Amino acid sequence: MSVSLIIYLFASKYFIMKFTQNIICLLVLTIGSCGPLEKERKPLDTDLATDAHSYANFNEVRVNHILLDLETDFDKKTLSGWAELSISNYSEARELILDTRDLKIDSVKLDDESLTKYTLGEASDVFGQPLKISIQPTNKSVKVYYSTSPESAALQWLAPEQTFSKKHPFLFSQSQAILARSWVPCQDGPGVKFTYDAKIKTDPSLIALMSAENKTEKSSDGIYTFQMTQPISSYLLAITIGDLDYQSTGRNSGVFAEPDMLAKSVWELQSMQSMIDSAEQLYGQYAWEQYDVVILPPSFPFGGMENPRLTFATPTIIAGDRSLVSLIAHELAHSWSGNLVTNETWNDFWLNEGFTVYFEQRIMEKIFGKPYEEMLTKLGMGDLVNTISELEEEGKSADTHLYLDLEGRDPDDGLTDVAYEKGRFFLQVVENEVGRERFDAFLKDYFDKNKFNPMSTTEFIDQLYSNLLQTDEERLAVDAESWIFGPGLPENVPVPFSKELDRVEEDIAKFDHNLIDASQIDTGGYTTHHWLYLLRGLKKMTPEKMSEMDKAYKLSETGNSEIACDWFKHAIEQNYKPAYPYMEEFLIRVGRRKFLSPLYERLAQTEDNKKWALEVYKKARPGYHAVSYNSIGEILEL
């Protein structure tokens, strides 16, 4: 019997018969093996669910603290030094297994004294290699001397010309989902939590920052020390080094950016402190003391990364009109959902992202008002419907479930709007059923009681039923089973409503049916979200209409990356050549995968466009992070 079927049967019995978790597990054992979702939970220090994406034997030996001492070499594009891992041996184990990828291991010591034997297992392109270290049950630490590869998947080394200033080199990491192992030997699964300290040596003209306590000024000797006293998962290990300045934005918030970008970044993100204050009012105290954002160079492959105390953010959010700051609300919300209470495995990824999008929307509503939140919600539903349709067309209906089966696959396959938006709308259904006051009380208690611990899907269901949905009527109305373990969108999906976007719909209909020309579209008061809804709604574009709109609004030349991406989608579909020079500049300048993938996918559909895309890609690839160029390489069949 397949694991997915067992999970489904388990879920059905759980919801319908309301057995206790122990009884369900015994029931499943009568028909097959009891997988990690069905097991009765044991104390967190002795039992975690099996992680299909980690080689580590963390249920035998657990890493609880990491001490790093690393030196940077921008010429060789390497970090070198050592990592000392404090361990707890729960099972008299004589072997510690760590995750690594493309690391050069020089030696390993036990308790910082004697050398010990180690072996590297067979290498996988996605999962790297297991590092198997001989230990004794009494050992308390393992010290690994190593260096990273210039091709480390987590690290991007930028030449000066790839930065804003064009004067200094730059380094940043991206550890999510399973790339931490390419720069630190570790137990690289989200369920394993540890604290860390670090010493980083670099060029004194640069500042080093980590997902920890940071200095805000450069050190004269280029040596920086860091401390992270709250336990985190390996995917939240982060480092960046560059010519960065700092400016405070409030009592416990601020912005790092290259000098030429700092003023405009601070202006754009002036609402950060009010976001923190609003989030605390909703769901309890911010647990990480300081919240800073660093604006990275354009090659950063994501919109943002919620590294504790130091969110990494794309410069594409610096739009000049504060219209894209919901991304900061999203990354801040991760300080509760994800960083504080973390998905136990990447199959449970929706627990991080669905909660975070819901929380993000609540923050945005509190600060900017209900109409603004309604626009974001309606756009989110449009993205979700498109994603589900695409996955179903590709024969990937199982990937439209919230709980995923990613065994043998790169966990990045689960980074779709399903986890984010379907997860959010499921939580909206719960709120609609029980009321906002009860749901807020549940969430505040959920974050408090589970802080600094991993969370599985079935644990969440158990807490949802035990602490909130306690009647049959409420459970049937929510229909959590269909949302979490079923495909697509259940029948009780909320229908978003936005007066602001209704007026855009009217203009879409008129423009599509040639009742008005481009200059007559009522763009007064348009934000980025109005423009996105307009561009995504236009279904009867032609090269002539493209030219008309470009003349009226200069969309090919826009500096807003969100608008540019949607405009260039139309340009490709209509073969609107006047936009191609601007699109080439965009594809070379921007490294965010969210924008790159849909454009390259459309370009790859015709022979002429694919040929053009390959030429652009050759120019652009040096500025892309591995996360982006691996995705684009697949699209272009390289």
Helices and strands as residue ranges (DSSP letters): H 3-17, H 21-29, E 61-73, E 78-89, E 95-100, E 104-110, E 114-115, E 118-120, E 129-134, E 141-147, E 155-158, G 160-162, E 170-173, G 180-182, E 194-201, E 207-210, E 223-232, G 234-236, E 239-242, E 245-250, E 253-257, H 259-268, H 272-283, E 291-295, E 304-305, E 310-313, G 315-317, H 326-333, E 341-343, G 346-348, H 350-368, H 370-393, G 397-400, G 411-414, H 417-417, I 418-422, H 423-434, H 436-449, E 453-455, H 457-467, H 472-478, H 480-485, H 499-512, G 518-520, H 528-537, H 543-553, G 555-557, H 561-573, G 577-579, H 580-589, H 593-603, H 607-620, G 621-623, H 626-635
